[in-house]
Amino acid sequence: MIRIISGKFKGRKLATGRERTGFRPTKDRVKESLFSILGTMENKNVIDLFAGTGNLGFEALSRGAKKCIFIEKDKKQSEMIKSNADLLGISDKCIIHSFDAITFLKKNEINCDIIFADPPYQFLRTKQLFELFNKTSNIKIIYESSKSFNFPESILKKIKSEKIYGDTKLTFLEV
């Protein structure tokens, strides 16, 4: 189980689907630092790419985000996100798509304040993902990766800061 660490749903536990291979939810101390750096979520529209459990999107909603779009290609995980939204009574603030992040970014105009991107550490389409990020504007992107991850040259100028917590690196970008 994953728990929400602050806000309206503080302490609430979420179903995770832990039997999934590659399961790597954002740890509480990383989440706490991330949201402390971001500040208020009040009335923000967020996207949780590679949502997995929906951990980051639900934390943002708990802290006052207006809406979250969850993008998770695994159908079973998407259903679990929907179930957790129902459990919290916030289905009206959640849009859940069961397809991959690249497809979503290609087919949709991105209109939000913050994007959480937490792809698998061995994600092979990083260059394509960052090309799509470069086509957005006025959005904060928080990219969670292993601490050894190196960004493509085209994105380096957009990095505002990086924080490392164990093997996890949070990179804050503005595009």
C-alpha positions as CSV (number, residue, x, y, z in Angstrom):
1,M,0.0,0.0,0.0
2,I,1.0,3.6,-0.7
3,R,-0.2,6.4,1.6
4,I,-0.9,10.0,0.9
5,I,1.4,12.1,3.1
6,S,-0.3,15.4,3.3
7,G,-3.4,17.4,2.5
8,K,-7.1,16.5,2.6
9,F,-6.4,12.8,2.3
10,K,-3.4,12.6,4.6
11,G,-2.8,9.1,5.9
12,R,-5.2,7.5,3.4
13,K,-3.8,4.3,1.8
14,L,-4.1,3.5,-1.9
15,A,-4.2,0.1,-3.6
16,T,-1.0,-0.4,-5.7
17,G,-1.0,-3.6,-7.7
18,R,2.4,-4.5,-6.4
19,E,2.5,-7.8,-8.3
20,R,3.5,-5.8,-11.4
21,T,7.2,-6.1,-12.4
22,G,9.2,-3.0,-12.3
23,F,7.0,-1.5,-9.6
24,R,8.9,1.5,-8.2
25,P,6.6,4.0,-6.4
26,T,8.0,7.3,-5.3
27,K,9.1,7.0,-1.7
28,D,7.5,9.2,0.9
29,R,10.6,11.3,1.7
30,V,11.1,12.0,-2.0
31,K,7.4,12.9,-2.4
32,E,7.6,15.1,0.7
33,S,10.6,17.0,-0.7
34,L,9.1,17.3,-4.1
35,F,5.9,18.9,-2.9
36,S,7.8,21.1,-0.5
37,I,9.8,22.5,-3.4
38,L,6.7,22.9,-5.6
39,G,4.7,24.7,-3.0
40,T,1.0,25.1,-3.3
41,M,-1.0,22.9,-5.5
42,E,-4.2,24.9,-5.1
43,N,-6.1,25.1,-8.4
44,K,-3.3,23.5,-10.4
45,N,-4.0,21.2,-13.3
46,V,-1.6,18.3,-13.3
47,I,-0.7,15.4,-15.5
48,D,0.8,12.2,-14.0
49,L,2.6,10.5,-16.9
50,F,3.6,6.9,-16.4
51,A,1.2,7.1,-13.5
52,G,1.6,3.5,-12.2
53,T,-0.3,3.7,-9.0
54,G,-1.2,7.4,-9.4
55,N,0.8,8.2,-6.4
56,L,2.0,11.7,-7.5
57,G,-1.3,12.7,-9.0
58,F,-3.3,11.7,-5.9
59,E,-0.8,13.5,-3.7
60,A,-1.3,16.7,-5.8
61,L,-5.1,16.3,-5.6
62,S,-4.9,15.8,-1.8
63,R,-3.0,19.1,-1.6
64,G,-5.6,21.1,-3.6
65,A,-4.9,20.5,-7.3
66,K,-8.0,21.1,-9.3
67,K,-7.7,18.2,-11.8
68,C,-5.3,15.4,-12.6
69,I,-4.9,13.5,-15.9
70,F,-3.4,10.1,-15.2
71,I,-1.6,8.4,-18.1
72,E,-0.8,4.7,-17.6
73,K,-0.6,2.2,-20.4
74,D,-1.1,-0.8,-18.3
75,K,-4.9,-1.4,-18.3
76,K,-4.9,-3.2,-14.9
77,Q,-3.1,-0.2,-13.3
78,S,-5.4,2.3,-15.0
79,E,-8.3,0.4,-13.4
80,M,-6.6,0.5,-10.1
81,I,-6.2,4.3,-10.4
82,K,-9.9,4.6,-11.2
83,S,-10.7,2.4,-8.1
84,N,-8.5,4.6,-5.9
85,A,-10.2,7.8,-7.3
86,D,-13.6,6.3,-6.5
87,L,-12.4,5.3,-3.0
88,L,-11.3,8.9,-2.3
89,G,-14.5,10.3,-3.8
90,I,-12.6,12.4,-6.4
91,S,-13.5,10.7,-9.7
92,D,-14.8,14.1,-10.9
93,K,-11.3,15.5,-10.6
94,C,-9.6,12.6,-12.4
95,I,-9.2,11.8,-16.1
96,I,-7.6,8.4,-16.6
97,H,-6.2,7.3,-20.0
98,S,-5.0,3.8,-20.6
99,F,-2.4,4.4,-23.3
100,D,1.3,5.3,-23.3
101,A,2.7,8.7,-22.5
102,I,4.2,9.3,-26.0
103,T,0.9,8.6,-27.7
104,F,-0.9,11.0,-25.2
105,L,1.6,13.8,-25.8
106,K,1.4,13.4,-29.6
107,K,-2.3,13.4,-29.8
108,N,-3.3,16.0,-27.2
109,E,-2.8,19.7,-26.7
110,I,-1.1,19.9,-23.3
111,N,-2.8,22.5,-21.2
112,C,-1.7,22.1,-17.5
113,D,0.5,23.7,-14.9
114,I,2.6,20.7,-13.9
115,I,3.6,17.4,-15.5
116,F,5.0,14.6,-13.3
117,A,7.0,12.2,-15.5
118,D,8.2,9.0,-13.8
119,P,9.0,6.5,-16.6
120,P,10.6,3.2,-15.9
121,Y,14.3,3.6,-15.3
122,Q,15.0,1.6,-18.5
123,F,12.6,3.6,-20.6
124,L,13.9,3.5,-24.2
125,R,12.0,6.4,-25.8
126,T,13.5,9.2,-23.8
127,K,14.6,11.2,-26.8
128,Q,11.2,11.1,-28.3
129,L,9.6,12.1,-24.9
130,F,11.8,15.1,-24.6
131,E,11.2,16.2,-28.2
132,L,7.5,16.3,-27.2
133,F,8.2,18.2,-24.0
134,N,10.0,20.8,-26.1
135,K,6.7,21.4,-28.0
136,T,4.9,22.5,-24.8
137,S,5.2,25.9,-23.2
138,N,4.8,27.5,-19.7
139,I,4.7,24.1,-18.0
140,K,6.8,22.8,-15.0
141,I,8.0,19.2,-15.6
142,I,9.2,17.1,-12.7
143,Y,11.2,14.2,-14.1
144,E,12.0,11.3,-11.8
145,S,14.9,9.1,-12.8
146,S,17.8,7.2,-11.5
147,K,20.6,9.4,-10.3
148,S,22.8,8.3,-13.2
149,F,20.3,9.4,-15.8
150,N,21.8,11.9,-18.4
151,F,19.5,14.3,-20.2
152,P,19.5,14.8,-23.9
153,E,21.5,18.0,-25.0
154,S,18.2,19.6,-26.3
155,I,16.8,19.8,-22.8
156,L,19.8,20.8,-20.7
157,K,18.9,24.6,-20.9
158,K,15.5,23.9,-19.5
159,I,16.7,22.3,-16.3
160,K,16.1,24.6,-13.3
161,S,17.4,22.3,-10.6
162,E,18.0,18.7,-9.6
163,K,17.8,16.9,-6.2
164,I,19.1,13.5,-5.4
165,Y,17.6,11.2,-2.8
166,G,19.4,7.8,-2.7
167,D,19.2,6.4,-6.2
168,T,16.4,8.7,-7.2
169,K,16.9,12.0,-9.0
170,L,14.2,14.7,-9.3
171,T,14.8,17.1,-12.1
172,F,12.8,20.3,-12.3
173,L,12.4,21.7,-15.8
174,E,10.5,24.6,-17.2
175,V,9.4,24.5,-20.8
